[in-house]
Amino acid sequence: MYNAKTVILAACVCFANSGKLPSDIKVCKHSDPNLNECFKDAIPSLSIDAGSESMKVVQNYKNMKIYDLTNSVINSAKLEHDGDNIYAEFQVTIPLVRGESDYTVDGKILMLPIKGEGQCTMVFKDSKATLKMNGTKFNKNGKSYLNVSEFKVNFEPKVAEFNFDNLFNGDKKLGDAMNTLINENWRGLFEEVKEGYEETFGQLFKQTTNSIFTKISVDELFPQ
């Protein structure tokens, strides 16, 4: 379990405060003629307002925790470097990802009012994701490190399940009916908020990778 942090790149699986690459992380050399394959194999596991006719709702989440991303599989990886600039792209299959969060929601879904505050669970199954990262090298204490300037996420779940506790001030009948409505129509509703989720995950991954890359130099990640 990662408290609002997750593993995306090889360096991000280390978690260690020591700033050293763990023994089970394979390093990829700039000189490797198969750099893209090497980079793929180095990562054995990977680990919001809407306004439309169908959905006009303000959602706020905090204290979010994300589980089960480490079961994900990287299907392909591409790494390009040009001087001080580095670009990485991953195609990923995510069998399961589960999020738990405190929430507030207020608005309308399919013309019906929704209002609540409490805890929610979101489960996404058999998802396909594309992750794109841009970074630039910078010098610190005589070494080069990587600063991630942009992290984009495209996320396509095959199945999604949602549960919002304490809707309508704890009215169980109304709450159960709304949760059923959301889950029966999740795909169309998710498309309305998908961009917001993707931006949130992108910001999360950018923050996480930068917190790791400030401790591990570029030479340690990609030795000559």
C-alpha positions in Angstrom: 0.0 0.0 0.0 1.2 3.4 -0.9 -0.2 6.5 0.8 -0.8 8.7 -2.2 2.5 7.4 -3.7 3.1 4.7 -6.3 5.7 3.0 -8.3 6.1 4.1 -11.9 9.7 4.0 -13.0 12.6 1.7 -12.0 13.9 4.1 -9.5 10.5 4.4 -7.9 10.4 0.8 -6.7 13.3 1.4 -4.3 11.4 3.5 -1.6 14.6 3.4 0.4 15.8 6.6 2.0 19.4 5.7 1.4 19.3 6.9 -2.2 20.9 3.6 -3.4 19.5 1.4 -6.1 18.3 -2.0 -4.5 20.0 -5.2 -5.7 16.9 -6.4 -7.6 16.8 -3.3 -9.9 18.6 -3.8 -13.1 20.5 -0.7 -14.4 20.5 0.2 -18.1 23.6 1.6 -19.7 23.6 4.5 -22.3 25.8 2.4 -24.5 23.4 -0.6 -24.5 22.3 -1.0 -28.2 19.0 -2.5 -26.9 18.3 0.4 -24.4 14.6 0.3 -24.8 14.4 -3.5 -24.0 16.8 -3.1 -21.2 14.7 -0.3 -19.6 11.5 -2.3 -20.0 13.1 -5.4 -18.3 14.5 -3.3 -15.5 11.0 -2.7 -14.2 9.6 -6.2 -13.4 6.5 -4.7 -11.7 4.8 -1.4 -11.6 4.2 -1.9 -8.7 -12.5 16.6 -10.2 -15.4 18.9 -11.5 -17.7 17.7 -14.4 -20.2 19.7 -16.3 -22.5 18.1 -18.9 -26.1 17.1 -19.4 -25.6 13.8 -17.6 -23.2 14.9 -14.8 -22.9 18.2 -13.1 -21.0 17.5 -9.9 -18.2 18.7 -7.8 -16.0 16.0 -6.2 -13.3 16.5 -3.6 -11.0 13.7 -2.3 -8.4 13.7 0.4 -6.3 11.2 2.4 -6.3 9.0 -0.7 -4.6 5.6 -0.5 -3.8 3.5 -3.5 -3.4 -0.3 -3.4 -2.4 -3.2 -5.7 -0.5 -1.2 -8.4 2.5 -3.4 -7.9 0.8 -6.3 -9.7 0.9 -4.2 -12.9 2.8 -5.3 -16.0 4.8 -3.1 -18.4 4.1 -4.3 -21.9 6.5 -1.9 -23.6 8.8 0.9 -22.7 10.6 3.5 -24.8 13.4 5.8 -23.6 14.9 8.7 -25.5 17.6 11.0 -24.3 18.9 14.1 -26.1 21.5 16.0 -24.2 20.0 17.1 -20.9 16.4 16.0 -21.9 15.0 12.6 -21.3 11.6 11.2 -22.5 10.1 7.9 -21.3 6.9 6.2 -22.4 5.3 3.0 -21.0 2.4 0.9 -22.1 1.0 -0.8 -19.0 -1.6 -3.4 -18.1 -3.0 -2.9 -14.6 -5.0 -6.0 -13.5 -6.4 -4.2 -10.4 -6.0 -0.9 -8.7 -8.1 0.1 -5.6 -8.4 3.5 -4.1 -9.8 4.5 -0.7 -10.4 8.1 0.2 -12.3 10.6 2.2 -14.7 12.5 -0.1 -17.3 15.2 -0.5 -19.6 15.3 -3.5 -22.4 17.7 -4.5 -24.3 18.0 -7.7 -26.4 15.9 -10.1 -25.8 12.6 -11.8 -28.2 11.6 -14.7 -30.4 14.5 -13.6 -30.7 13.1 -10.0 -29.2 15.0 -7.0 -26.2 13.5 -5.2 -24.7 14.9 -2.0 -22.6 13.3 0.6 -19.5 13.3 2.7 -17.6 10.3 4.1 -15.4 7.5 2.8 -15.4 6.0 -0.7 -13.8 3.1 -2.5 -12.9 2.9 -6.2 -11.9 -0.3 -7.9 -10.6 -0.4 -11.5 -10.0 -3.8 -13.2 -8.1 -4.9 -16.3 -7.0 -1.4 -17.2 -4.7 -0.3 -20.0 -2.6 2.8 -19.4 -0.1 4.9 -21.3 2.4 6.8 -19.2 4.5 9.6 -20.7 7.3 11.4 -18.8 9.5 14.4 -19.8 12.5 15.3 -17.7 15.6 17.5 -17.7 19.0 16.9 -16.1 20.3 19.3 -13.4 23.5 19.5 -11.4 23.7 19.1 -7.6 26.8 18.7 -5.6 28.8 17.8 -8.7 26.3 15.1 -10.0 23.5 15.1 -12.5 20.0 14.4 -11.4 16.7 14.2 -13.2 13.8 16.7 -12.7 10.5 15.5 -14.1 8.8 18.4 -15.7 5.7 16.6 -17.1 4.0 13.3 -16.5 0.9 12.4 -18.6 -1.4 9.5 -17.9 -4.0 7.9 -20.2 -6.1 5.4 -18.3 -8.7 3.0 -19.8 -10.3 0.6 -17.3 -12.3 -2.4 -18.5 -14.4 -2.6 -15.3 -14.9 -0.1 -12.6 -16.8 -0.3 -9.3 -17.6 2.6 -6.9 -19.0 2.8 -3.4 -19.7 6.0 -1.6 -20.6 5.7 2.1 -22.8 8.1 3.9 -24.6 9.6 0.9 -27.6 11.8 1.7 -26.6 12.1 5.3 -26.5 8.4 5.8 -29.8 7.5 4.2 -29.0 3.9 3.3 -31.9 3.4 0.9 -31.1 6.5 -1.1 -27.3 5.8 -0.8 -27.6 2.2 -2.1 -29.8 3.4 -5.0 -27.3 6.0 -6.0 -24.3 3.6 -5.8 -26.2 1.1 -8.0 -27.0 3.9 -10.5 -23.4 4.9 -10.6 -22.1 1.4 -11.1 -24.7 0.5 -13.8 -23.7 3.6 -15.8 -20.1 3.9 -14.8 -18.6 3.9 -18.2 -20.4 6.9 -19.5 -20.0 8.7 -16.2 -16.3 7.9 -16.0 -15.7 9.5 -19.4 -17.1 12.7 -18.0 -14.4 12.8 -15.2 -11.7 10.8 -16.8 -9.5 13.8 -17.7 -9.6 14.9 -14.0 -8.5 11.5 -12.8 -5.7 11.4 -15.3 -4.4 14.8 -14.4 -4.5 13.8 -10.7 -2.6 10.6 -11.3 -0.1 12.5 -13.5 0.6 15.0 -10.7 0.9 12.2 -8.2 3.4 10.3 -10.4 5.4 13.5 -11.1 5.7 14.3 -7.4 6.7 10.7 -6.6 9.3 10.3 -9.3 10.9 13.7 -8.4 11.1 12.7 -4.8 13.0 9.6 -5.8 15.2 11.2 -8.6 16.5 13.8 -6.2 18.2 11.0 -4.4 19.5 8.9 -7.3 21.8 10.4 -9.8 21.5 10.0 -13.5 24.8 8.1 -13.6 23.4 5.6 -11.1 20.2 5.1 -13.2 22.0 5.0 -16.5 25.7 4.2 -16.1 27.9 4.7 -19.2 
